[in-house]
Amino acid sequence: MDQPQASATLAPIASSERIHALDVIRGFALMGIMFMNVEFFNRATGEIGSGMRPGESGADFWVSYFVQYFVVGKFWTIFSLLFGMGFAVMLIRAERAGRPFLVPYLRRIAALAVFGALHSIFLWSGDILFSYAVAATALLIVLYGKPKWIALAIAACTAGGFIPGFDALYGVAGGLAFFATAAWWLRGEQRVKRFGNQPAVGVVMAVAAGIALVAGVAMWFIPNSPPPARFALPLLGTVLSVAAYFTLRLHGDKAARPWRLGVGIYCFSFLMMTGVGAAQYYFPQKPPVVATKEGAKKAAEAAAEREKNLKKREQRIQGEIAVMSKGSYLDTVAWRAKRFAGHAPEEVGFATILIGMFLLGTWFVRSGIMERTQDHLPLFRKLALYGLPVGIGLGLLGSAIALHAVPGSRGTDGWQLAAGLRMLGNLPASLGYVSLIVLMLHSASPLNKVRLLAPFGRMALTNYLTQSLVASTFFFGYGFANWGMSRPGQMVFVAAVLLAQIVLSHVWLSRFRYGPVEWLWRAITYWQIPPMRLGPGGPMSAVASTA
């Protein structure tokens, strides 16, 4: 890793240095996170991402519909933006003071990974903290990683994948290759003189786009070629062509690279998802014509394998429901520990999405927009005016196609297309929500009371973990066993918990500098014990400090 060297020590941020708008936005985002998460304290986490529960009606249906298309996906995206913003704040403070950054931040990531693992195993398997720790490591690779060390890591993971039981390392190698490509786009300055001194990364992207387009066309003329490839390859070539065009034209603006790369990564992933989903839905794969006994045998084996996988999936879901609704606490811990061990290596894939949002969040701070929100209100007005209707509208459009996945449909149910549209809309919608909160903060009307969420946001990590503690105790079988509560009932529960947390956050921060988990996180990050209690001359209260 490359980083500035300095002798001073990085210290915890003082209250006077905080960007208070970020605390308010963080509090708002945490509210949305709980409205989204509560469903999966009453439903198997194995069904996350599969849409609304089939068969819902009445109030259950409308509550689920509202959450699915106005909340789901928008608020983890906001949190991802905020994570990138927090990274930038810490980095800027270190640069301004000439202090080291990398070692404290690595401790911060390691602590977050531990918090996430413990949360996932001992409280709730829908944790996102561990995902953020993996993605934060990926962000360091993109920003500071040296090519030779990245190449060695890719080679080591590829070699390790040959070891029986370690095939997940192939996925890690693929993720590292993706991060290396992102790092090249962000930091590469090589030029190709033969092509008019154009940026090398843009030229390579253009060549890759051409190869994908030619291969995609060829697939239509190759007998028995996989139908998904006939659509995916031309789509990949088209998306890469657009990316190459903008890279060749705009790569010279270094200051804008982080947001352009972040938006590009996010849109690339979900444009591909949407395009392939559209092909599967509108041009479903026809069953192959079997002309021989051997072909018939292979077709029957493939069908049997699909049926076997569907049964395994259903058994996993029913097993989770049984454990969470009726099992003891030790049963749930054992189940969650096994799930965590199986899913942890897959977090690299999710990190390829998260780093896009981290980069965009980093740009918002480094550009000065979040430090001087009052100077950029026209930008926030535009983001709110266009981002919310476009973002939410894409999700609503998808809801007209499919509301949930049908297991075993292989895309013909339209869910991948619908989910892709919703995911594409999550980014503009989340930017619209953030902008709306900023505009409310600067309003002369009672809407500026949204600043009361600041203490709740300052204690976001403590409050997030507490939400899981309270919800798991209330819903799971080893606690009060309210598993299966109606969707309206879940909303009432969330409202009650959030109200209590907002009040308690005000009370706590009127006496202490940090939330309990935030205090521990800072102690590990800076390797010193920060003061916890407010002194006689300290800040009056968290509410006053946000006014």
N, C-alpha and C positions, 0 to 999 in steps of 0.2 A: 504494500500500500504506500502511496505517496501522500504526505501531509506536511504542512508547515511545522517547523520545529521551533520551540520556544521554551523558556525556563519557568515562566509563571505557572501558577496552578489554577485549573479550572474549578470554579466554585458554584454552589447552588445559586439560582437566579433570585434576585431580590424582588419584593413585591412591586417596587417602583419601576422595575424593568419589564414587567409582564405586559403582553399585548392583551388587554382585557376583552377585546372583541373575540379573541380565540377562546377564552373561558366561556363566554356566553354561547358561542357556536357549539363548543364541546358539550355544554349542558343540554342544549337543544338536541344535538345528535344522540346523546345518551338516552334521552326520552324516546326517540324513535327506535333505538336499538332494543329497548325493553318491550315496546309494543310489537316489534317483530319477533323477538326471541320467545315470548311467553307461550306462543303456540307450541313450541317444541319442548316445553315442559309438560305438555299434554299430548304429544304426538312423537313418534319415533324420529330421532335425528337422522336416521337413514333415509327419510323422505324429504330432507332439506333440498330444495331446488326442484321439486317435482310439482310445484304449483299448489292450488287449493285442494283441500281434501274432497275426493269425489263424494257426491251424495248430499252435500250440505244444502240446506234450504232455510227460508225465513231469515231471521235475524243473524243466525250463524253464517249464512251465505253472504249477506251484505257487509257484515263486519270483516269477514275473511277477504272479500273483494276489495274493500277499501284498503286494508292493510297490504294486500298483495300488490296493488297498483299505485298506491300513494306513499307507501312506507318501505316495503321490502326492496333491498338493493340500494336505496337512496342513502341510507344512513350509515351503512358500513363504508360506502364511498366517501361520505363526508368525513368520517373518522380517518379514512386513509389519507385524505387531503390534509387533515389536521396533523396527522403523524408526520407527513412531509414538512408541514409548516414548523412543527416543533423541532425537527431535525435542523431546519434552516436557522431558526432562532438560536439554537445552541451553537451552531457552526459560526454564525455571524458574531456572536458574543466572543467566541474564542479568537476569531480573526482580529476583531477590533482591539482586544486586550493583548494580542500576541501570545495566547496561551495554547497549550497542546489540546488536541481534540479527540484523536482517534482512540487512545487507550480508555479514557472515561466513557466514550460512546460504546466501545466494545463491552465494557462492564455493564452498561445500561441495557444493551441488547441481551446479554447473557442472563441478567436478572429478569428481563421480560419473558424470556424463553422458559425460565424456571417457574415464574408466576403462571404462565400459560399452561405448562404441563401439569402443575399441581391443580389448577382450576379444572382442567379437562378431566383429570383422573378422580379428584375428590369431590367435585361439585356438579359439573355439567359438561357433556361431551361436545357442546356446540361452541366451544371456546374459539376466540379469534386472536388472542394475545400471542400464542405460539406462532401463528401465521404471520403476524406483524414482525416478530423477531426474525423469522427466516427472511422475510422481504426486506427488513432493515439491513441484514447482512448482504443481501443482493444489491441493495442501493449503494453500499460501500464499495462493492465490486465495480458497479457501473461508474461511480464517481472517481474512485482512486485505484482500482485494481490494475496491476502491471500485466501486460500481455503474456509474458513468459510464465508467470505464476498461474494465470488463468488456464493457459494451455496445459501446463503440468497437471493441474487439478482435473481438467477434462480427461486427460490421458489416464490418470490414476483411477477415476471413477469408471471409465470405460473398461479398463482392465479388471477392476474389481467386480464389474457386472458378470464376468465369466464364472465367478465363484458361485457354486450352488447356494441358493437362498439369498443372494445379494443382487438379484436382477433389478431391484429398485434403483441401483446406482446408475443404470442407463438413463433413467429419468433425470437424475441429478446432473449427469453429464450434459444432457440436452438443455437443461435449464441454464447451466453455466455457459454453454455456447450462445444461448439467447442473450444472457447478460453481457457477454463479451461483444456481441453484435451491437447491443444498445450502447455500450461504452465507446465503441468505435464511432458510432453515429454522433454521440455527444461530444467526444473529445478529439476525434481524428481530424487531422489537418492535411492529410496527404492529397495531392492533386495529380491528375493524369494529363500530361501535356498534349498527348495525341488527340484528346477529346476537348480541346479548347481550354485546358487547365481547369477542368471541372473537378469537383470533389470526388475522390476515389470511391467513397462509400456510395455515392449516388450512381456512379457508373456500374459498380458491382450489382446494385439493386436493379438497375435497368437490364443488365445481362440476365440476372436471375428471373426477372419478369418475362423476358423473351423466351427463356428455356421453358418456363412453366406454361406459357401460352402455346408454344409449339407442341409440347408434350400433351397438353389438354386437347388440342385439335387431333393429334395422332390417336388418342384414346378412342375417338369416335369411329375410327377405321380399323381398329384392332378387334377381331372377333373375341367375344367373351371377356372383354376388358371390364373391370369393376365399374358398375354404373356410378357410384359416388365419385370416382376419380374423373369421370367425364365432365362433372360439374365443378368439383373442388379445384382441379388444376387450372382451368380457365379463370375461375374466380380468383385464385391465388395470383395468377399472372396479372389480372386486371388491378387488383389491390396494390400489388408491388409496383405496377406501372405508375399508378397515381402517386404512391409514396416516392418513387424515384424522381418523378417530375418535380414535386415540391422540394425534394432534397437538393436537386441540381439548381433550383432557382433560389432557395431560401437558406441554404446551409451556412452561408457566410455570416449571418446574424447570430453571433455566439450567445448574446444575452437571451434570445428567444428560444434557443435550442431546448432547454429543459421542458418548457410547456408544450412545445411542438412534439418532442419525443414522447412525453407523457400521454398527450391526447392521441398521438399516432399509435402507441402500443395498445391503448384501451380500444380504440376503434378497429384496429386490425383484427384483434381477437374476436370481437363480437360481430364484425362484418362477415368474417369467415363463418362463424356460427350461424348467423342469419341466412347467409347465402346457401350454405349446405342444407340447412333446414328447409328453405324454400324449395330446393331441388328435390329433396326427399318427399315433401308434401305434395307438390304439384306434378312431379314426375316419378311416382312410386316405382320401385324396382319390381319387375314382373318375375314370378317364379321361373327358373330356368327350365327349358324343355329337356326332359330326360330321355335320351335315346338308347341308353345301354343299361344293363343290370348294374354295372359298376357305378354308373352315374346315379342310378336310383338309390343304391346303397349309401353313397356319399351324401345325397340329399336327405335321406332318412336320418343319418347320423348327425348331420348339422341341425336338423329340426329337433332331434332328441337332446342335443347339447343345449340348444336355446331353451327348451322346456326345463331342463335340469337347472340352468342358471336362474330362470324365473322362480323356480321353487326355492332355490337357495336364498334368493333375495327376500322372498316372502317369509321364509323361516327366520332370517336375520331380523326382519322388522318385527315379527310377532315375538321373537325372543327378547328383543329390546323392550317391547311394550310390557311383557310379562315381568321382566326384572324391575323396570322402573315403577310400575304400578303396584306390584305386590312383593317385590324382593326386599331383603334386609339391606342395610347400608353397606355391609361388606360385600353383598352380592353386586350392588351397583358399582362399587369401586373396582371389583374384579372385572366386570364387564367393560367399564370405561377404560381401565388400564390396557386391556387387550385391544380395544378399538384404537386407542391412542398409538400404541406400538405399530399397528397396521397402517394408520393414516399419516403418521409423522413424515415418512419419506415423500409423500405426495404433496407436501406443502410447497415444494419448489415450483410445482406447476401453478399454484395459486399466486406465488410470488411474482410470476411473470406479468400478472395483471396488476398486482398491488404496486409494483415499482413505478408503473405509469402514473398512478395517483400520487405517489410520494414525490415524484419529479414535478408534477404540476403544483402540488402544495409548496414545495421548495421554492419554485419560481414566484408564487404569490407573495412570499415573504421577502425573498432577495430583491425583488423588483420594487419593494417599498409599499406595495398596495395594502398589505395587512397592517403595517405600522402606521400608515396615514390613510385610513379608510375614508376620512372626511374629504380628502382630496380626490377621491376616485368614485364618488357617488354616482356620476353618470354611467360609469362602467357597471356598477352593481345594479343600477336601474335596468340597463339593457339585459344583463344576465337574468334578472328576475322576470322581466317582461317576455323574453323569448325562451329562456331555458325551461321554465316551469311548464308552459303549454306544450312545447315541443317534446320535452322529456317524458312528461306524464302521458301526453297524447300517443307516443309510440307504444307505451305499455298498454294503453286502452285499445289501440289498434290490434295488438297481439291478443288481447283477451277475446276479441271477436273471432279469432281463429281457434284458440284452445285455452282452457283454464287450468288444465293439469295434464301430466304425462300419462300415457297408457303403456304400462310395462310390456315389452316385447313387440311394440309396434314398429320399431326401427325407423322412426321419423315420420311414418305415414299419419300419425295422429296430429301433426302440426305443432306439437309442443316445442320442438327445437326452434322452429321459426318464431313462434310467439315469445318464447323466452329470450331469443336473440334480440327481438325488437325491444323488449322491456329492458334488457341489459344495455343496449345502445342508448336508450332513453335515460338510464340512471345517471349518466354523467351530466348532461345538461340540466336534468331535474335537481341533482344535488347542488350544482353551482347556483341554480335558481333559489333553492332553499337557503343556502349560505348568504346569498345576496339579500334575500328578504329579511333575514335576521340583522344584517348590517344596516339596512335601511331603517328597520324598526329602532335600532339603537340610536340612530341620528334623527329620529322623528321628534317633533315638538309635541306630539300627541301622547296619550297614555300608552301607546304601543311601545314607548321606550322603557316601560317597566319590564320588558324582556330581559333587561340587565340583571334582574333578580336571579336569573339562572347562572350567573357567574360563579358563585361559591359551589354550586352543584357541579359545574364544569371543572372547577379547580380540583375537586376531589373525584374526578371521573373514574380513576382506576379503583379506588376504594368503593365507590358507589356501584361500579360494574360488577365487582366480585360480590358485594353485598346483595345485589339483585339476585344473583345465582344462588347464594346461600338461602335467602328468604324464599325464593320460588321453589327450589328443590325441596326444602323442608315442607312447604305448603302443599305441593302437588304430588311428590313421590310417595311410594308406598311406605317407606320407613318413617315418614313424617306424619302429616295430617291426611295423606292419601286422598287428595282432591283431583287425582288424575282424571282427565276427561271432562273437565268443566266446560260449560258452553262458552262460545266465543264472546258474547256480551259479558258474561261473568268474568272472563279473563281480562277484558278491558277495564272493568271496575277494579279488579285486583291490581292491575298495573297503575291505574290512576291513584289508588290509595298508597301504594309503595312509593311512587314518584313524589307525591305530596309530602310524605313523611321524610324522604331523603332530602328534598329541597329545604325543608325547615331545619332538619338536623345539620345540614351542611352549613347553613347560616350560623347556627349556634356554635358548631365546632370551630369554624374559622374566626369567630369572634374571640376565641381563647387561644387557638393554636395557629401556627403558620402553615401547616400542611395537613392533609389527610393522613391517616396512619400508614397506609400502603405507599402513598406518595413519599412520605418521610423515609421509609425503608428503601424505596427505589433510589432516592437521592443519596442516601448514605452509601449505598453500593456504588452508584455512578461516580461520585466524587471521592469516595474512599475516605470520608470524614463524617463525623456525627453532626448533622445540622441542628441548630437550636429548634426546639419544638414549640415551646410556649411563647406567646407574645409578651414582650417586656412592657413595663409601665408606659414607656414612650413609644410603643409600637403602634402599628396601624389600628385604628378604632375597630373596624369590622370589615369583613369581606364585602358587605353590601356597599359601604361607603367608598371603598377603594375602587369600585366599578362605576361610580357615578360620573 
